[in-house]
Amino acid sequence: MQLQQLRYFTAVADTRHFTRAAEREHVAQPSLSQQIRSLERELGAELFHRARGHITLTDAGETLLPLARRILADAETARREVQEVARLRRGRLRLGAPPSLCASLVPDVLRAFHTTYPGVELIVTEDGSQDLVRALADGALDLALIITPLPVQAPALVTSDLLREELVVVSAPDRPAPAGRRTRIRVEDLRSRPLAMFRRGYDLREFTTAACRAAGFEPTFTVEGGEMDAVLGFVRAGLGIAVVPSMVAERSGLRVTRFSTSGMHRVVSVAHRGDVSPPRAARELERILRDHLEPDGP
């Protein structure tokens, strides 16, 4: 049973005339009659009493008519809803990002996306890069912003560099500057400075610890275990200094001190599963992300 056959059947039922039904459906009358016959053979029953100049529904036709109308209505609803999703009038987008990006880049980008596509539901997951990679692999996310390179390769993912972000030191404005009279700080200067540190598994914790060890010392933590907002609060309270991304630092209201070496940066990449094509909403969000990060962008 084909939708086209049901459309022809309801057209004849409405017009009670094969020729007028064919004209309404913009098809040749013999083709319409052939499709009706094919439908009757498939159902095993005649649908119309055919008398010259007088077409009426049989009992089988009366039974089929409301069902055919419902099927055609459901098919039209399905077509419209799929088209709305394809045109991004509706749908859902599941984005993952580290808390540091959720506190800086992500809100502005999601605002731009929502302004353009208000019908798309946005679901954001905050987590570390390794957890986000697992969520992508499990199909729980459509797109994720992660810090690369990953400590363990994820061959099932496709990643693309998005930005190279400088890392800086933040400190309480009412406390002595961490670099003293100098305008920039060295990694070695962190040896004698207590740090407010993120929880284990946090990308910035791993990076800061690795940089200190490369400089020949273990960092000293005054407080640890927080997310981004908590660590900034610890710094604001004078509990220590912290190494954070520059986009976060600029919004924090804290004193910002840059490193003297260019090696203190991180690479943010956009990632999606490699075995399936990301939905259109995810592709459009990536475009908005890249537009936002253009030199002449917002």
Secondary structure, DSSP 8 states (H G I E B T S, - for coil): --HHHHHHHHHHHHHS-HHHHHHHHTS-HHHHHHHHHHHHHHHTS--EEEETTEEEE-HHHHHHHHHHHHHHHHHHHHHHHHHHHHTTSSEEEEEEE-HHHHTTHHHHHHHHHHHH-TTEEEEEEE--HHHHHHHHHTTS-SEEEEEES-SS--TTEEEEEEEEEEEEEEE-TTS--TTTTSSEE-GGGGGGS-EEEE-TT-HHHHHHHHHHHHTTS---EEEEEE-HHHHHHHHHTTS-BEEEEHHHHHHH-SEEEEESSTT-EEEEEEEEESSS---HHHHHHHHHHHHHTSTT--
